[in-house]
Amino acid sequence: MLSPSARFSALALLAIVAPATIVAALGYVSIRQWEASSELLYREQARDMATMAAEKVEMTLRRAEDDFLDRLQAALRAERSPGRAIDAVLAGSPLVRRLYLVGARGELLYPRAWKESDAAIFGPLVSEPAQRKLERGGQRVVIAENQICRALLTGRGGEPVVVAFLRDGDTLRREILATTLGALESPTIIAVLDREGRTVYSRAPIGDAPRVLSVQFRDALPDWQLAVYQTPGASPRQAVRRQVMFFTGALGALVAVIVAGSVATWRLMRRETEMARLKSDFVANVSHDLKTPLSVIRMFGETLEMGRVTDEGRRQEYYRVITREGERLTRLIDNVLDFSRIEGGRQTYRMTPTSVEPLVRGTLETFAYPLAQQGFKVEVSVAPDLPEVAMDADAVGQALANLIDNAIKYSADDRALTVDARVVDGRLVIAVTDRGLGIAPEEQAKIFEKFYRVGRSDTQGRRGSGVGLALVRHIAEAHGGDVTVESAPGEGSRFSLRLPLGRS
């Protein structure tokens, strides 16, 4: 039978090993979930790349055709008999295979006669009804099935001239598609498919490569699409599995360290209080690290590091995404550090007279990109002639940022955000209102507790440290005020930060 000392030691070992095992299990599950989500992140990244590549192809094609039409317009206005000038324009435009010009009465202006069976194909496209349609629309039209473009120009006397031209397929592939898509640095295979799904251009042989996704071209190449294929051996899961092995090994090392420490504690039975505190801090830090939202920064950072982004517009978009996620991570770290100082009684505030409107608008400005990207309708209402209020501007700005961030994070289909500031009953009230998921009445008092997360299924997976609202409440109370919430599930929320006007 075990002695009391042995039983106590066994319980002490169990008390340390059990949390370590739970942390290991949670860590392993989180890593596996990360592995499963990597495919989705990869597809989103591929879709962004394909969309920007398709836009670049259309822009290049439009620029070439606009240049051709500009030179053709100049030839039509320069001479009474512009046949030779048109021949020169056509000779300098390899993208145009055949060209026809038709007058306002349907007469063929150039060339003198239809070639082969072109009358049956081009005739309906340059008829008087087609001309009237162009006059009403005022824009160029591409006929998808034949890659025929038609446009409306004017002759020397101002009379309308309908232009119809057939694109040259070889030039389109060589000078537009190959030039634009061939310069992209990506491990994937990029191909352009026609309306029947046939390959018009491919940067590399497709073979048996699986298609990841495809995006539709717009007006310049109607019914064509840009497809992205995954090259053999380039699956994102393979890269993630290497990371899984690394983190699994690190997690195993952490568990081994905990077990080794617990065995030492079991044998020595000394410094119980200090070791308990260290264990609590350690487990809390590990838990926090496992929850850190690094996946987006990691994916975009690895993409830039591997040099796969060459287009300037796309690179700027990636920079904005990384900056946005960096700002989000900075706010999270600041929240955690400030909360740690609050818990340790080391947080101090410097009260100075502060103008309210610049504080509100400046804080909201830092969220301009995510608000615009996610399609939020933003309204700001600041009462005129608000007095300066004694406050710690950085702390109040941080509290307001946490409220705005929560409004974005827990938004629903109706994406609207209102920030207003006014004096109510002798106090400054800064309110953030959204039309998001809302909060049940029984949970409204709990959301200001540290590490508390609303337990509904539609809020799971939305990132957060669990200390943002607790920090908002502490900042409000340190200023002699408070924070309130008015909310109902499915109807949005209104958080009000209420501060006294005369506090010094």
TAMOZI-V914124 format. One record per residue. RES is the residue in one letter. SS is DSSP state (A for helix, B for strand, O for the rest). PSI is psi in degrees with one decimal (* if undefined). D_LAST is the distance of its C-alpha to the last C-alpha in whole Angstrom. Layout:
RES;SS;PSI;D_LAST, RES;SS;PSI;D_LAST
This chain:
M;O;138.0;67, L;O;141.8;64, S;O;162.6;63, P;A;-38.6;59, S;A;-41.0;58, A;A;-40.1;59, R;A;-41.9;58, F;A;-40.9;54, S;A;-40.9;55, A;A;-41.0;56, L;A;-38.9;53, A;A;-42.1;51, L;A;-43.4;52, L;A;-38.5;52, A;A;-27.1;49, I;A;-42.1;48, V;A;-38.2;51, A;A;-51.2;50, P;A;-37.6;46, A;A;-39.5;48, T;A;-40.2;50, I;A;-45.2;48, V;A;-42.8;46, A;A;-43.4;49, A;A;-44.9;50, L;A;-40.6;47, G;A;-43.2;47, Y;A;-43.1;51, V;A;-41.4;50, S;A;-40.6;47, I;A;-42.0;49, R;A;-37.1;52, Q;A;-38.2;50, W;A;-42.5;49, E;A;-42.7;53, A;A;-33.4;53, S;A;-9.1;50, S;A;-35.9;52, E;A;-40.7;54, L;A;-43.4;52, L;A;-39.4;50, Y;A;-42.4;53, R;A;-39.1;54, E;A;-41.2;51, Q;A;-43.3;51, A;A;-37.8;54, R;A;-42.2;54, D;A;-44.3;51, M;A;-44.9;54, A;A;-40.4;57, T;A;-45.5;55, M;A;-35.2;54, A;A;-41.8;57, A;A;-41.5;59, E;A;-37.5;56, K;A;-39.5;57, V;A;-47.2;61, E;A;-39.6;61, M;A;-42.5;59, T;A;-43.1;62, L;A;-43.8;65, R;A;-41.8;63, R;A;-43.1;63, A;A;-42.6;66, E;A;-36.5;68, D;A;-39.6;66, D;A;-42.7;67, F;A;-46.4;71, L;A;-35.9;70, D;A;-44.0;69, R;A;-36.0;72, L;A;-40.1;74, Q;A;-41.6;73, A;A;-38.5;73, A;A;-39.4;77, L;A;-34.9;78, R;A;-16.3;76, A;A;-34.1;78, E;O;154.8;82, R;O;-36.2;84, S;O;85.2;86, P;O;18.5;83, G;A;-47.4;85, R;A;-40.4;85, A;A;-38.0;81, I;A;-39.9;80, D;A;-40.8;83, A;A;-40.9;81, V;A;-43.6;77, L;A;-37.2;79, A;A;-30.5;80, G;O;10.6;77, S;O;81.4;75, P;O;-17.8;76, L;O;-23.5;74, V;B;118.6;76, R;B;-45.1;79, R;B;148.9;81, L;B;135.8;80, Y;B;139.4;81, L;B;131.6;80, V;B;136.7;81, G;O;-177.0;81, A;O;-26.4;80, R;O;12.1;84, G;O;6.2;84, E;O;144.0;86, L;B;116.6;86, L;B;-35.0;85, Y;B;134.3;84, P;O;-164.2;86, R;O;-24.3;90, A;O;156.5;90, W;O;145.7;88, K;O;134.0;89, E;O;-125.9;90, S;O;24.0;89, D;A;-25.5;86, A;A;-38.6;86, A;A;-29.1;86, I;A;-47.7;83, F;A;-27.2;81, G;A;-53.5;83, P;A;-22.9;81, L;A;-17.0;78, V;A;16.2;79, S;O;172.6;80, E;A;-42.4;79, P;A;-40.4;77, A;A;-37.5;75, Q;A;-43.4;75, R;A;-36.9;73, K;A;-39.9;71, L;A;-38.7;70, E;A;-37.8;70, R;A;-43.6;67, G;A;-33.8;65, G;O;31.6;65, Q;O;165.5;65, R;O;147.5;67, V;B;138.3;68, V;B;125.9;69, I;B;111.8;72, A;A;-46.4;71, E;A;-26.7;75, N;A;2.3;76, Q;O;43.5;73, I;B;133.3;74, C;B;141.6;72, R;B;146.2;72, A;B;166.6;71, L;B;119.5;71, L;B;-175.6;72, T;B;146.0;74, G;O;-170.4;77, R;O;-35.4;78, G;O;9.7;78, G;O;-1.5;75, E;O;147.1;77, P;B;143.1;75, V;B;122.1;77, V;B;128.4;76, V;B;131.0;75, A;B;127.0;76, F;B;149.8;76, L;B;128.0;77, R;B;146.8;75, D;O;118.3;76, G;A;-41.5;76, D;A;-42.5;76, T;A;-38.0;74, L;A;-42.9;71, R;A;-43.3;71, R;A;-46.3;72, E;A;-19.6;70, I;A;-61.9;67, L;A;-49.1;67, A;A;-41.6;68, T;A;-41.7;66, T;A;-46.8;63, L;A;-24.8;63, G;A;-24.5;65, A;O;-9.6;62, L;O;133.1;59, E;O;107.6;59, S;O;142.1;59, P;O;-6.8;61, T;O;166.2;62, I;B;125.5;64, I;B;129.9;64, A;B;154.8;66, V;B;128.3;67, L;B;144.0;69, D;O;-173.2;71, R;O;-22.3;71, E;O;1.6;74, G;O;7.8;72, R;O;147.7;74, T;B;118.3;72, V;B;-41.6;72, Y;B;141.7;70, S;B;133.1;69, R;O;-23.4;68, A;O;160.1;70, P;O;133.1;72, I;O;-44.1;71, G;O;-129.6;74, D;O;15.7;72, A;O;132.7;69, P;O;143.0;67, R;B;131.3;65, V;B;-50.9;61, L;B;173.5;60, S;B;150.8;61, V;B;148.4;59, Q;B;137.7;61, F;O;165.8;61, R;O;-134.9;60, D;A;-33.3;63, A;A;-31.6;64, L;A;66.4;66, P;O;142.1;66, D;O;2.9;67, W;O;157.5;67, Q;B;153.5;64, L;B;121.3;63, A;B;144.7;63, V;B;125.8;62, Y;B;146.6;64, Q;O;121.9;63, T;O;149.1;65, P;O;134.0;67, G;O;1.5;65, A;O;20.7;62, S;O;134.7;60, P;A;-23.4;56, R;A;-31.9;57, Q;A;-43.0;59, A;A;-39.1;56, V;A;-36.3;54, R;A;-35.6;57, R;A;-40.4;56, Q;A;-36.7;53, V;A;-43.9;53, M;A;-40.8;56, F;A;-50.0;53, F;A;-33.5;50, T;A;-42.7;53, G;A;-42.4;54, A;A;-41.2;50, L;A;-39.7;50, G;A;-38.4;53, A;A;-39.8;52, L;A;-45.0;49, V;A;-40.4;50, A;A;-40.4;53, V;A;-42.7;50, I;A;-44.3;49, V;A;-43.2;52, A;A;-40.8;53, G;A;-37.4;50, S;A;-36.1;51, V;A;-41.2;54, A;A;-39.8;53, T;A;-40.1;51, W;A;-40.0;54, R;A;-43.0;56, L;A;-33.0;54, M;O;39.9;52, R;O;160.4;49, R;O;45.1;46, E;A;-45.3;45, T;A;-45.2;41, E;A;-44.1;41, M;A;-36.6;43, A;A;-41.5;41, R;A;-44.5;38, L;A;-40.6;39, K;A;-44.3;41, S;A;-46.3;38, D;A;-41.8;36, F;A;-48.3;39, V;A;-40.1;40, A;A;-42.7;37, N;A;-43.3;37, V;A;-43.9;40, S;A;-41.6;39, H;A;-43.8;36, D;A;-37.2;39, L;A;-23.8;41, K;A;-2.6;39, T;O;130.7;37, P;O;81.8;38, L;O;-9.0;40, S;A;-42.5;43, V;A;-46.7;43, I;A;-39.1;42, R;A;-46.3;45, M;A;-47.3;47, F;A;-36.0;46, G;A;-43.1;46, E;A;-36.0;49, T;A;-45.8;50, L;A;-38.5;49, E;A;-36.3;50, M;O;0.5;54, G;O;27.7;54, R;O;-4.2;55, V;O;111.0;52, T;O;-27.4;54, D;O;129.9;53, E;A;-42.2;50, G;A;-42.3;49, R;A;-38.0;49, R;A;-40.6;48, Q;A;-38.1;45, E;A;-42.8;44, Y;A;-39.9;44, Y;A;-41.6;42, R;A;-39.3;39, V;A;-45.6;40, I;A;-41.1;39, T;A;-44.4;36, R;A;-47.4;35, E;A;-32.3;36, G;A;-41.9;34, E;A;-39.6;31, R;A;-42.5;31, L;A;-36.6;32, T;A;-43.4;29, R;A;-39.3;27, L;A;-45.4;29, I;A;-43.2;29, D;A;-40.3;25, N;A;-45.7;25, V;A;-43.2;27, L;A;-43.8;25, D;A;-39.9;22, F;A;-37.4;23, S;A;-42.1;25, R;A;-36.0;22, I;A;-45.2;20, E;A;-34.3;24, G;O;0.9;24, G;O;23.8;21, R;O;-1.7;20, Q;O;133.2;17, T;O;156.9;14, Y;O;142.5;11, R;O;110.3;10, M;O;121.8;6, T;B;149.3;8, P;B;128.4;9, T;B;135.4;12, S;O;133.0;15, V;A;-45.2;16, E;A;-46.6;20, P;A;-34.1;20, L;A;-45.2;18, V;A;-49.2;20, R;A;-35.0;24, G;A;-41.5;23, T;A;-43.1;23, L;A;-32.2;26, E;A;-31.1;28, T;O;-15.2;28, F;O;13.8;30, A;A;-43.8;32, Y;A;-53.0;35, P;A;-33.3;35, L;A;-44.1;35, A;A;-40.9;38, Q;A;-38.5;40, Q;O;6.0;40, G;O;34.3;40, F;O;141.1;37, K;B;116.5;36, V;B;132.6;32, E;B;135.4;31, V;B;128.3;27, S;B;109.7;26, V;B;123.2;23, A;O;138.8;22, P;O;154.0;23, D;O;36.2;20, L;O;136.0;17, P;O;160.6;14, E;O;140.6;12, V;B;135.6;9, A;B;117.4;6, M;B;165.7;8, D;O;103.7;10, A;A;-39.6;13, D;A;-42.7;16, A;A;-44.8;15, V;A;-38.1;15, G;A;-38.4;18, Q;A;-41.3;20, A;A;-44.1;19, L;A;-39.4;20, A;A;-39.4;23, N;A;-39.6;24, L;A;-42.0;24, I;A;-42.0;27, D;A;-41.0;29, N;A;-38.8;29, A;A;-38.6;30, I;A;-45.8;33, K;A;-39.4;34, Y;O;33.3;35, S;O;160.9;36, A;O;-154.1;40, D;O;-37.4;42, D;O;94.8;40, R;O;93.2;38, A;B;142.4;35, L;B;130.0;31, T;B;130.1;29, V;B;121.6;25, D;B;151.4;23, A;B;130.2;20, R;B;170.4;19, V;B;125.4;17, V;B;121.4;19, D;O;43.9;18, G;O;12.2;15, R;B;148.1;14, L;B;127.0;14, V;B;116.6;17, I;B;116.7;19, A;B;142.0;22, V;B;120.3;25, T;B;135.3;28, D;B;172.4;32, R;O;44.8;35, G;O;-146.7;36, L;O;-29.5;37, G;O;168.0;35, I;O;134.8;34, A;O;147.4;36, P;A;-37.6;35, E;A;-12.5;35, E;A;-5.8;34, Q;O;-32.0;30, A;O;-25.0;29, K;A;-21.8;30, I;A;-16.7;29, F;A;1.9;26, E;O;147.7;27, K;O;139.3;28, F;O;8.7;31, Y;O;135.2;32, R;O;138.6;34, V;O;132.5;36, G;O;15.6;39, R;O;154.6;41, S;A;-31.5;44, D;A;-2.6;42, T;A;-6.2;39, Q;O;145.2;41, G;O;-5.1;41, R;O;126.3;38, R;O;152.6;36, G;O;150.5;33, S;O;-16.9;31, G;O;7.7;30, V;O;-3.1;27, G;A;-51.3;25, L;A;-31.9;24, A;A;-38.6;23, L;A;-38.7;21, V;A;-45.1;19, R;A;-42.4;19, H;A;-42.3;17, I;A;-41.9;15, A;A;-45.6;14, E;A;-33.6;14, A;A;-23.4;12, H;O;6.5;9, G;O;17.1;10, G;O;-155.3;13, D;B;177.1;16, V;B;136.5;19, T;B;163.4;22, V;B;138.3;26, E;B;120.1;29, S;B;159.1;32, A;O;143.7;36, P;O;129.2;38, G;O;-1.5;40, E;O;5.9;37, G;O;-176.3;34, S;B;155.0;31, R;B;110.6;27, F;B;130.2;24, S;B;120.8;21, L;B;113.4;18, R;B;121.6;15, L;B;141.9;12, P;B;149.5;10, L;O;-32.5;9, G;O;11.1;6, R;O;140.5;4, S;O;*;0
